[in-house]
C-alpha cells in the first residue's frame, strides 16, 4: 500500500516517520504547494495539493498532515467527498487501549496514552506524550498538543486545540473550537469558540464561530 501525505511541514514529517515505523506502507510520498520541501529527507514532494485526485487508486491511502485544525478539516472532508481512502496512524510506541476507538485520519504520536473507553473522532491529533484518560470523548479535528493531560470523563468539542502541557480535571466539557494556552489548567467547563489561558484557566476572549 502506498501512502500519500498532504502537507510537508513539521506535522507531515512526524506523520511520515510514524507511517514508516508501522511498516504498513511500501512507499510514502507528499503533496504540498511548496515542492522544494523535504529535499534533505527520505521522502519527497511529488505534486501540489490540488492534484490529489491524480493519485487515486485502490492501492493508495491518504493522510492529511496539517496542524491547523480548520485546514485539516477542510482537506479531510474534501478527500472523503472525493471517495479517497483515508488512513489512521498510530505510533508503535503509543499506548492505546484495545477498548478505545480512534477515528479515521487521526494521528496518535509517540509516547501518547489513550486509555479504555475513550472515543477519539476523525482527523484528530494526540501529540507526543499526551495522555487521554478513560471514558473521554474527543470530537472530530481536535488537536491535543504535546505533554497535555486529559483526565477521565472529559468531553472535547469539534476543532478544539489544547496548547502544550494543558491539564484538564475529570468531568469537564469543552465546546467546539475552544483553544487553551500552553500550560493551562482547566477546572471548569469552557463554552464554544473561547480562548482560555492560565492556572486555573480563564476565558480571555471569544475566537468567533
N, C-alpha and C positions, 0 to 999 in steps of 0.2 A: 504494500500500500504506500502510495506517495502522499506526502503532506505538503499543502500549500498554506503558508502563514501570511496573513495580511497584516502588515506593519513590521518594519525592520528596525524599530527603535530599541530602547533598553528592554522593554517588556517582551518584545519579539525575541531578543537573544535568550532571555530566561525561558520562554516557551520552547524555543528550538532545542536548547540543551535538555530540557525536561523530556521533550519528544525523543531525542536521541537516546536518552538513558532508558526509556521504556522498551527500546529495541522492537517497536511495532512498525516502523516505517523504513522503507527501502531508500527513500530519498526525501530530503527536506529542502524546499525552495521558498522564496519570499516574493510577495508583491508589495511594492512601495513606490510612491511617486518620486522618491529620490533614489534613482537606480545606482548611484555611486556608493550607497551604504554597504557595509559589511565586506568591504574589499579585503580586509585583513582577517576575515573569519572563515570558518569551514563551510559556510552556507553562502548562497548568492541571491541577489535580487534579479529576477528574470523578466519582470514586467511591471507596469503601473497597476494601481488598484482597480481602475475601471475595467481592465481587461480580464477580470476574474473568470468570466464565463468561458473564455477560450480554453480553460484548463479543466473543464467539467468532464469527467468520465467515471466509470464505476470503480476504478482503481485509485481514485484521488479523494482524499479527505481535506477539509479546510478548517482553519482555526483563525479567529480574529484576535490579534495580539495588540490591543490598543489600551493603554492605561486610562484614557479618558472615558468615563462611563457612557456618556451620551454618544460619542463616536463609535464605541464598541457596540452599543445597542443598535445604532443605525446600520452598521455594516453587517452585524449578525442577522438582523431582520431582513436585510437585502439578500443575503446569501440563502437564507431559509426560503424566502419567496421565490427565488430562482431555482429551488429544488436541489441545491447542492448538499453534499453530505458533510455535516459538521462533526468534529470530534471533541472529546473531553480529554484533558491532560492532567495526570496526577503523578507528581514526582515519586520515584521509588522510595525516597526517604521521608515522605509524608506518612503520618499515621491516620488512617481513615477507617472508621468503624464499618464493619460489614452491615451494620444496621442503619447506616446513614444513606442519604441519597445525594448524588452530585449531578446537577443538570448539564444539558448539552452545551458545549462550548465553554465550559468553566475550566479554570486552572487552579490546581492546588499545589503550592510550591514546597520546596524542601523544608523539612522541619515543622511543617504545619500539622496541626492536630484537628481532626473532625470527629467528635465523639458521638455515641449512639443516639439514634432517633432524631438527628438533625437533618434538615432538608435544605439543600443549597440549590438555588434556582439556576436558570440558564445564563451563560455569559458572565459568571461571577469570577472574582479573583480572591483566593485565600492566599495571601502572600507569605513570604518566608517567615517561618517561626510563629505565625498567627495561630491562636487557639480558639476553636469554636466548640463550646461545651455541649452537653446533652440537650436534646429537645428544643433546639433553636430552629428558627425559620429565617432564611435569607431569600428575599425575592430576587427576581432577575436583575442582572447587571450591577450587583453590589461589589464593591472593592474593599476588602479588609487589608489594610497596609501592614507591613512587617511589624512583628512584635506585639500586635494587638491581642487582647484577651476578651472574649465574649463569653460571659458566664451563662449558666443554664436558663432555658425557657425565655430567651430573648428573641424578639421579632424585629427584623430589619427590613424596611420598605425598599421598593424598587429604586435602583440607581444610587443608593446611598454610598458614601465614602467615609470610611473610618481612617483618620490620619494615623501615622506610625505611632505605635505604643498606646493607642486608645484602650481604655478599660471600661467595660460595661457590667454593672452588677446584675444579679439574676432578675428575671421577670420584666425587664424593661422593653418598651416598644418604641422603635424609631419609625417615623413616617417615611414616605418616599422622598428621594433626593435630599436627604439630610447629609450634612458634612460635619465631621468633628475635627478639631485641630489636633496636631501631634501632642500626645501625652494627656489628652483629655480623659477625665474620669466621669462617666455618665451614671448618675444615681437617680434620675427621673426621666419620664417619657419626654421625647422631643417630637414636636409637630413637623409635618412635611415641609420641605423647602426651607429649612433652617440651618444656620451655621452656629455650632456650639463649640466653645473653647474653655479651657481651664480646668481647675480641680477645686470643687466639683465643676462640671461643665455647665456653662451658662450660655443661653442663646443670645448672640450679639447682633444678628441681623437675619432678615429673610433673603433667601437666594433666588426668589422668583420661581415661577412654575416651569 
